[in-house]
Amino acid sequence: MTWWVACGPYPIHTHCFPDSKQVRKLDHQQIPHLIFSSSTPGELPPPAPRACFGRGNLIEKIAGLAENLTPIALIGAGGIGKTSIVLTVLHENRIKQRFGDHRYFVRCDQFTPSRVHFLSRLSNVIGAGIENPEGLTSLRPFLSSRTILIVLDNAESILDPRGKDAQEIYAVVEELSQIDNICICITSRISTIPPDYETLDIPTLSIGAARETFYRIYKNGNRSKAVNNILDQLDFHPLSITLLATVAHHNKWDTGRLAREWETRRTSVLHTEHNRSLAAAIELSLASPMFQELGPDARGLLEVIAFFPQGVDENNVDQLFLTITNGPDIFDKFCILSLTYRINGFVTMLAPLRDYLSPKDPKSSPLLCMTKERYFARMSVIIDPNEPNFEETRWITSEDVNVEYLLDVFTTINANSDEVWEACSKFMTHLVWHKRRFVALKPKIEGLPDGHRFKPECLFQLSRLFSLLGNQTERKRLLTQALGLQRERGNDHGVARMLRYLSDTNRRMGLEKEGIPQAKEALEILERVGTTVEQADCLRYLASLLADDEQFDAAEEAISRAVDLLPGKSNQFLVCELYRVLGEIHHSKGATEKAIYHFKTVLGIASCFDWGGQLFQVHYSLAALFYDEDRFDEAHAHIEHAKSYAVNSPHDLGYAMELQAGLWFKEGRLEGARSEALRAADVYEKLGAMKDVEDCRKLLRDIQRELDSPAASGRSNFSCELLNMARFPACINSSPSA
C-alpha cells in the first residue's frame, strides 16, 4: 500500500511505511491529515479529436474558466459537438500544465443512473480505489489533496429531474462542485444543472468550419456548391455533417450522387454501416424520463414544431392547441431538453431534427390538422379597416412563412379542396393589407382547372399583390384571365369587380383611354347589382382616370357623386381615398391650398386609425406638392414620414426613395440624389416593376449628366418630368382596396 502525507493544502510524498506504527511516530501537529491512495491509477481521458474546427474561441473560453476552477456546463442538442469540445480542452497544453494527470472523464451514460453507481464510477475513474463508496465523505480526502478537473459527459443521464435517484445524484454533483480545488465540467442536453455554473449554450458551426469538417472526412471529390447547399440545409449541425461525410466517403459517392441521395432521402441518409445515425441521437433525447413524463401529446407537438419552417409562435400555443391544457409548460420542457430553442418569439428546432421529426404524412398528424384548422379559422376573418378587429389581423406579418408553407403542403395533398383554396385566397388578402410580398403559390393557382370554384378569387388576390409590388403588366394579365372566367360564369358582380380593377391597372400603365370605358361599364353593372359603397369605390377609380386624362371637372363630379353615396360617417377608409384623390385633382389644377386642405383632412382621419397605407400615400402626396412649391424642408419631412409607413411595402419605399432623390437633385445635392435613385431602382428591379425602373433610370441619367457637366440644363427638364409623375404616380390609389 502507498501512503501520502498532506501538509496544509499541498500533498508531500513520503516513503512507504511498513506499518501504521511508524506513521504514529510522526508529530500529528506536522501532519494535519493523512490521505489513503490506492495503487490503482486513475483512468486517462479519451484522446482529443483529430480536429475541432471553428471552436477556437469557445475552447479558449472554457480553458480559461477551468484554469480558474469555475464550474462549467456545456448545454446543447445531441450531436452539437459538446464532447469534442471538452475533450479538446482536456488535452490543451495549458490545461495539462494546470492539472497534470488529474484530468478525468466520466461517461455518465455508461452506468445505471443511481447515486451508488455514480459514486462507484467516480471512484474508479479518479483512482481512489474505494469500492462502493456511500458518499463523497470517503472520497473527499482523496479529492481535496490535489487540483482536479473532472468532466461529466452526457450528464443528462444522471441529472434528468425525472430519473431514478435524480435528487440524490444532483446533490452529490452540487457538493462536488463546491470543493474549491476541483473544477467540474458538465456536458448535457438538459439545462437543469446545479447553480453557480458558467453555462455555455453550444452553437452550430460556422459555414467555414462546417466545410472543413465535411472535407476532412470526405475524400471523393472536389469542393462544390451542392455540398455547401446541403450543409446549409443541415443548419451546420456537427453530427449530421460528420455522418453525411462518412456515408458519402464509404459509398464513394461523387458530389452529384451525394446531392441526388440527399434530395431523395434527406436525413434518412445519415446512417453509417456501424449503426451511427442521426435518428439514434434524436431518439435518445426522446427516451429521457423528462420527455416521457410529458405525456402522449409531446411527440405530436414536436412534429408540429418540426413541420413549420418558423416553428410555433409562443404567444399562440394556447390558441393553436385547444385540447392541450399544459402546452406552455411542455414547450418549456422541450427547450430544457435542447430539443428546441427560442428565437424571435418562436419555438423552433435545428434543421436536421426538424427534417427527422416532421410528419411524413401531414394528414395523419391530429395535432397538425388541428393547427391547420386554427390557422384557416384565423384567416377567415373579413379584413375591414373600419372594424375594430382590423389590428388583430396583423398577426400575419410574423407568421406568413408558416402559413404559406402550410398552404403549399395541403394544396399538394388535396389540389381540389375548396377549404384549402379559400384559405389561400384569404392568406393573400392578409398579405395585401399587412405584408406585401410575392408568394410561392402562384404556379399552383394558375394551374387550377378553370372550373374550380376559387380560381377567379385566387387570381384576383394574386393580381393585387403584383399591383402593390409595382408589376402592373402581370396584374393586368391575371385580371384579364379572372375577368374571362367571371364572364363565362355569368357572374355580373364578379365581372364588375374585375373591370373596376382592370381600369385602375390601365391607369397606372398610362392607358386612360382603355381604362375609362372599363370603369364606366363596371359602374353600370354595380348600379344594378352592387352596393352604394361599391359604386362609390368605382367612382373613385373613374375619377382618377379622368384626372389623369385631364378631365378635371368630370373627375370632381365623380368624387362628389361618390361622397353622396356614403351615408353619414360610414366607411371612413373609403372617405380617405376619395378626399385624397380630390386633393390630387386640385394639385393638378394648381389649387394648392385646396389640395393641402384635403390631404390634411385625410391625414387626420387616417392617423386616428393608424392606417399605414393611407398615411404613406397622403404623406407622399404632400411631399410631392411641397416639392412642386420648392418648400424643401416640408417636402423632406413628409418623405421621412412616408418612409416610416412603407416598412411592409417595398414598392412604396422605392417611390419614397425616388422622390427623395428628385428633391435632392433639385437642391443640387447630386451625390446623395444618385445614391438614393440607385437604391430605388434596385428595389423596383427586384420587384419586376419595369416601368418604374425606366422612370428611375431617366432620373439617374439626368443626375449623371449634371455631375458630368455642371452647366448642363438637364435639371430643369427633369423637374417637369418629376412634377408630372409626383402628381399622379403609379402608387397613388395603391391602397389594398385598389
N, C-alpha and C positions, 0 to 999 in steps of 0.2 A: 504494500500500500504506500501511497505517496502523501505526505503532509505538506501543507502550505501554512506559513505564518503571515498574517496580515497585520501590519502596524499602521495605525491611522488609516487613511484612505488608500494606501499603496501596499500591495502584497509583497512580501520578501520571501524568496525561495530559499529554504534551509536544506539541511541534509536529511536523508531518510533516517528516521529514528526507529531503532529495533523494537521498542515497546513504548507504551504510554508513560512509563515511569520517567523516562528521560525528558519527556515533554513537561511533566510536572515539576522538574527541577528548575525550569525557567521561571523567572520572576514574572508573575501574572501582570504586574504593572507595566512590563515591557511588551506584553502580548495582549492587546485589547481583545482579540478574538482569534480562534483557530478555525480554519476552514478545511473541510474534507474535500478532496477531489479524487474522483475515480481515475484510474489509469486509462480508462476508455476515452479516446479522443472524441471531441465533438465532430459533427458532420460538416464537411466542406460544402459551401453553397454550390449549386449548379453553375456551369460555365456561363459567361456572358454571351449573348447572341453575337454572331459574327458582325452584324451591322444593325444599327438602330437609327435609321435616317430621320432627319427632321425633328429630333427630340433634344438637340444640344442644350438649348436654353432651359428646358424643363429638367434635364438631368443635372445641370449646374445648380439650379434652384434646390432640387431635392438633396443633392450632396451638401450644399451649404446648411440646410436645415438639419441634416443628420450630424454634421460636424458639431453643431450647437446642441445636439441631443434633444432636438424638438421632435415630439411625436408627429408622424406624418401619415396621412390617409390618401391613397390614390383611388379615386372613385370613377367608375365608368362602365359602359356596357361591355358585355362579353366580346373578346376579340379586339378591344380598342388598343391593346398594347401595354397594359399595366405591368404585366410580369416581365416583359422585355425591358421596359424602362428600369424597373427596380433591380433586375439582375445586372444591367449595365452600371447602375450606381454602385452596387456591391463590389464591382471589380474596378472602379475608378481608383487611380493611384492615391488620391488624397484621402479616400475612404480607407484604403488599405493601411495608409500611414496612421490614420486616426484610430482604427480599431484592430489592426493587425489580423490575427487569426480568429478573432472573436466576432466574426460576421456570420450570422446564422440565418438559415432559410427554412421556414416551416410551411409545408404544403397542407393547408387546412382542409382540403377536400379529399385527403387520402386516409382519413381515420373517421371513425364514428363520432359525430359531433356530441360529445359529452365532456363534462368537466374532468373526469378521470382520464379519459383518453387524451384530452388536450394536454394536461399536465405531464402525462407519461411521455407523450411525443416531444414536448418541450424539453424534458429532462434528457431524453436520448439525443436530441439534436445538439444541445449545448454541451453534452458530455458530462453532465452532473453525476451520472452513474447511480442515481436514486430510482429504484423501481417503484412504480405505482405511488408517487407522492400524493398525499391527500390535499395539499395546498401549496401556496408559494412559500410558506414558512420554512419548510425543509429545503427549498431551493434557494432561499434568499441569501444565505451565507455565500453560496457559490456565485449567485448573480451580482451581489454587491461588491465582489472582490476585484472587478475589472470593468473597463469601459466596453460596453457590448452594443452591437447593432443586431436587432432581431427583425426579420421580415416575416410577417404573417400573410402568406399569399392565399388568394381566394378566401378571404376571411368571412365572406358572406355565408360560407358553410357552417361557421360556428357562431356568428353574430346575428343570424336571422332571428328577429324577436319571437317568431312563432316556432322556432326549432326546439328540439329536446335540450333541456338544461341551459336554455339560452341565457337566462338571467345570471346563472352561476358562472358561465363562461365569460359573459360580459364583465362581471365583477372581477374576475381574475385578470382579464386583459386590461381593465382600467387600473387595477392595482399594479400590474406590471409596468404600465406606462408612467406610473408615479415614482418609480425607483430612479433616483436622479443620475445614476451613472449608465442608464440604459436608454437607447433610442429605439422606439418601436416604429416600424413602417408597415402599414396595413395596405393591402390591395383588396378592393372589394367592389362588387356590383351593387351593393346596397349602401346607403348613406347613414345607416343607424350605427354610429361608432361612438366610442366614449368621448367626453368633452375635452376641450383643450388641444385637440389635434389640429395641425395645419392641413386643411383639406384642399386637395387639388383635383379638380374635375379634368380628366384626361380628354383632350380633344382628338378629332380625327387628324390625319396627316395633311400637310400642305400638298399641293399638286406636284411640286418638285420631288418631295420625299416619297410620295406615292409612286411616281415613275421609277425612282431609284430602287425602291423596294421590289417592284414588279420585275424590272430587268436584271436585278441581282440573281433572281431565280430562273427567269425565262431566257432561254438561250437560242430560241429557234427562229429569230427574225430580227429585222431592224426596227427601230422605234417608229411608231406610226400614229396617225391621228385617231385611227379606230380604237387603239388601246387607250389613248387619252380619254376618248369618249366613254368607254366602259368604266374606267377608273372614276370618272366624274359621276356616273350613274351609281357607283358603289359608295358614293359620299367619301371616298378616300379612306375607307374603313380598313385598318391594317390586316385583320384576319382574312377578310374577303379577298383582299389583294393578294395575300400570300397563297391562299387556296387557288385562286384563279391562275396565278403564275405557275403553281405546282402542277395543276391539271393540264394546262397548256403545254408545259415543258415535258411532262411524262408522255403525253399523247403525240408530241412532236407536231403540234398544230402550227401552221403559219398564221400570221395576223388576220388574214382573210377568213380562214376556217374558224379562228377564235371568235371573230365578230359574228359569224353565222350561228355558231353554237350559243353564244350569249343571247342573240336575238330570239332564238328558238326556245332556249331552256331557262334563261335568266338565272336566278340564284340557285336553281337546282343543279347547275353545272359545278357548283362549289363543293365538290365531294371527291376526295382523293381515294386512291386504291387502299390506303391504310386507314380508311374509315374516319378520317378527319373531315369535318364538314361544318358549314355554317349552321345547318339545321340542328346539329348536336349542340352547338354553343347556345343557340336560342332556346331549345327545349330544356337545357339545363337550367336556364333562368326561370322558365315556366314551371319547373318541377320544385321550386323553392317553397318551403312551408308558407311564407308570407303570401306568395301568389296563390297557392292552393286555397288559402283561407278566404280569399276574396269572393269565392263562390262561382257558380256555373256561368255567370254572365261575363266574367272577367276576360276570357279569351275572345268572346264576341265583341266586346268593347275594343280590345286591341285590334281586332280585324277592321273595325270601323275607322279607328285612328290610322291604321295602315292603308286603308283604301283611299283616303283623301290626301291629295298632294300637300295641303297645308296642315293636315291633322285636324283637330277639333278645337273650336273656339271654347276656351274655358268658361266664358260667360254664357254659353248656350248649352251646357251639359244638361241642365235640368229640362230645358225646352226640347232637346233632341231625343232624350231617353226618358220618356214619361213613366215607364214601368220600373225604372231603377231608382230606388229611394236614396241610395248612398253613392250616387255617381261621382260627386266631387271627391269623396274620400277614396274611392277606387282609383281615380285619376292621380291623386296624390301618391298613392302606393306605387303606381306604375313608375312615377318619377323617382321614388326612393329606390326602386329595384333597377334603375338605369335602363328600363325598357323604353322609356320615353324621355323627352326633355321639353322644356318650355322655351318658346321663342315668340316674341311679339304678341303675347296673349293666347297663343295656340299651344296645345299639347301635341307634339309630333314625334317622329322617331327617325333613326338613321335609315337611309335608303335600302340597305340590304335587309334589315329587319322588316321594313315596310313591304318589300317585294315578297319576302317569305310568308308573312302573316296575312297579307291581303287576300280576301276570299277569292278563290279561283272561279266560283260561280256566284256572282253577287246576289242573284235571286234566292240562293239557298241560305243567306245570312239574315235571320229575322231582325237583328238589330240594325243592319244596314238598310233593310227595306223600311224599317220604322224611321230611320233617319231621312231616307228619300221622301217619304210621305210628309215629314215635318218640313223639309225644305220646300216641297211643292206647295204645301199649305201657306207657307210664309210668302211665297211668290204670287199667290193667287189674289192677294190684296190689291185692289184697284188703286193705282197711284194717281192721286189728285192733289196738287199743291195747295188747293183751297181747304183740304181736310186736315184735321189735327194729326192723323196717323202718317202724314207725309214724311215727317222726320224719322219715324221708325223704319221706313223702308231704306234708309241709308245703310242698313246692315250689309247690303250687297257689296259695298266698297271694300270690305275686308274679307268677304268670303266668296268673291266672284270666281276665283280659280277652282275652289272646291265644287261650286255649283256647276260650272262649265264641264268639269271632268265627270261629275255625276250624270249630267245630261248626255255627254258623249258616250259613256258606257251604256246607259239604258236605251238610247236611241239605236245603238248597235244590237243590243239584245232583242229589242222589240221595235223594229223600224216603223210599224204601222199603228203604234199605240197613240190614241188621241190624248191620253193623260200626259204622256211624256212630251209630245209636241206642243201641247198647250203650255206646259211648264217652260218649254224652250222659248216660246213667244213672250211669255211673261218675264223670263230672265233677261231677254234683250230689252224689254221695256224698262226694267230696273237699270240696266246699263245706260240706256238713253238718258235717263234723268240724273243718274248719280256717278257713272264712271264710263265715260265714252271711250270705247276701245274696240278693236276688231275681235271677232270670235272665230274659233276653230270649227264651228258647226256649219259654216257657210256651204261647203260641198254637200253635206247631208241634206241641208234644207233645199238646195236646188235639185237634189236627186230624188226628192219625194215625188211620187206619182201626181200628175196634175189633178187627179180627182180626190186627193187627200184633203180632208176637211180643213186642216190647219195650214196648208201650204200658202195660200194668199196672205194670211196673217203673219206667218213667219217671214215671207219675202218682204212684207211691208216693214216689219220691225227691223229687219236686216238693212233695208234701204235707209231707215232713219239713222242708224249708226254710221253708214257710209256718208250720209249727208253731213252729220255733225263732225265727221273727220275730214271733210273737205273734198271727198271724191264724188262730185255731182254726176259724172258720167256713169259710174256704177250705180248710183242711186236711181238714175233715170232708167237704166236697163232693168233693174229689179222691179221698179214701179210699173213699167210698161208690161212686164210679164204678169205681175199681180193684177193689173187692170184687165188684161185679156181673160184671165181666169174668172174674175168677177163678172165680166160681161157674159161669158159663156154660161154662168150660173144664174144669170138674170137677177143678180143682187144689186138693186139700184143704190142702196145705201153704201155698199162696198165700192161700187163704181164711182160715186160722188167723192168718197174719201180718197181713192187713188188719183182721181182727176185733180182734186184740191192740192195734193202734194206734188203731183207732176207739174202743175202750173208753177209752184214755188221753185221746183228744180230748174225749170226752163228760165225763170227769172234770174236765178243765180248763175246760169250759164250765159246770160245776156240774150236770151231768146224770148223777149217780151211778146213779140207778135204771135208766137206759138203758145205761150202761157196764158195770155188774156182770154182767148176762147175757151180754154180748158177750165179756168176759174169760173167763167160765166156759166158753162154747162153744169159744173158741179153745183153752183148756186141754184140753178133752175131745179135740179133734182132735189136738193135739200129743202127747197121751199115746198116741195110736195111731200117728202118723206122724212125730213130731218127736224131736229130741234132748233129753237131760236139760237141757242149757244153755238151749234154747228154752223148755222147761217152766218152768225157774227164772225166766227173764225174764218169762214170762207171769204167774207167781205174784206177781212184784213189782208188775206193773200192778194185779192184783187186790187186793193188799194196800193200795195207795194208794187205790183206790176205796173199799174197806171202811173205811179210816181216815177218809176224807172223809165217809163216811156214818155215822161214829161207832160202827162195829162194830169196836172196838179189839182185842178178844180174837181175833176171826176174822182180823183183819189180821195180828196177831202170829203166829198159827198158819200163815198163808200164807207169811210170811217164813221161819219155821222150816223148813217143807217145802222151800222154795227152797234154803236153805243146805245141807240134807241131800242135795240133788240134785247139788251141785257137789263133785266128788271132790278131796280134798286142797286144795292151794293153786292150783287151776286157775282161770282166768278172774278174775283179781283185779279187773278193771274192774267186772264184774257184782257181785262181792262188795262193792265200794264202794257200788254202787247199793243193794244190799239193806240194808247197815248204815245208810246214810243215811236210807232210808225208815223203818227201825226207830227211828232217832233221832227222826224226826218224830212217830212214833206215841207215843213216851214223852214228847216235848214236849207233845203234845196232852193226854196223860193227866196232866200235871203232874209227871211223874217227871224233874225237871230234871237231876239228877246222872247218871242212866242215859242221858239224851239226850246230854249233853255227852260222856260216855264213848264212845258210838257215833260221834258226829260226829268226835271226835279220832282214833278208830280209822281212819275214812275219810281224815282229813287226813294221817295217817302213811303210808298206802298210796299215796294219790294224789300226795303230794309226791315219793315215790321215783321215780315215772314221769313227773312233770311233766304230769299230765293237767289241762289248763287248765279244761275244762268241769266236771269233778268238783270241782276246787279252788274254782271260782266258787261252785258250789252249796253246798258244805259251809261255806264262809266266810259265805255269805248266811244259811244256816240258823243258824249260831252267832250272827250279828249279830241275827237275829230273836229268838233265845232270850234273849240278853243285853238286848235291848230290853225284852222282857217282864219281865225281872228288875230293870229300872231300873239295870243296870250299864252306864252310858252310855259310859265310856271303852273298855271291852272291845267294846261294840257298834260304836263308831266305828272301832276298829282293824280289826275284821273286815269292815266295809263297805269300807274302803280297800283291803284285800286283795282283796275280791270285785271291785271296780272294775278292779284291775290285771289280773285274769284275764278280763275281759269285752271285751278290745280287739277281738276278731273277732266279737263278738255284740252288736249294738246293742240288742237286746231285753233281754238280761241287764243291760247297762249301765243301761237305763231302770229296771229293777227295783231295782238298787243305789241309783240316784239317788232313787227314790221312797221307799225305806226310809230313806235319809239324811234326806229331807225330813220324814218322820214322826218320826224321832228328834229332829231339831231342833225340831219343833213341840212335842213332849213336853217338851223342855227350855226352851221359851219363846223360842227364837231364831226369831222369826216371819218376819223379812225373808229370812233365809237359807233357811228352810223353803219359803217361797213361790217363791223363785228356783229352788231345786232341783226343786220339784214342777213348775214350768213347763217346765223342761228335760226332765224325764221325760215329761211329756205331749206335748211336741213330738216326742220320739223315737217314742213309741207311734203318734202320728198319722201320721208319715211311713211307718211300717211297716204301717199299717192294722190295728193291734191295738186295735180299738174298745172291747172290754170293759175293757182296761187303761186306755184313755183315760178312760172313765167313772169307774173307780176313782180315778184321779188327780184328776179334776175334783171328786169328793167331798172329797178331801183339801184341794184348793185352796179350796173353799167354806168348810170348817171353819177354815182358816187365815185367810181373809179376814174371817170372822165374828169371830174372836178379835182381829184387827187393828182392826176397826171398833168392837168393844165388849169391852174388857178383862175385863169382868165376866161375859161370856157363858160358858156351860157346855159349849160345843161341843167343847172339847178332850177332855174325859173320854169323851164319846160316841165321838169319833173313835178314841180309843185302843183301845177294844174292837174296832172295825171293823178297825183295822190289825193288831191281835193275831191276829184270825181269819185275815186274809189272809197274815200273815207265817208262820203255822204251815204252811199248805199253799198257797203262792202258785202261780200258773199256771206259773211257771218250774220248780217242783220236778219232778224227773224229766225235765228238758228236755235231758238229755244226748243226743248223737246217737243212742244206741241207742233213744231214745224215738221 
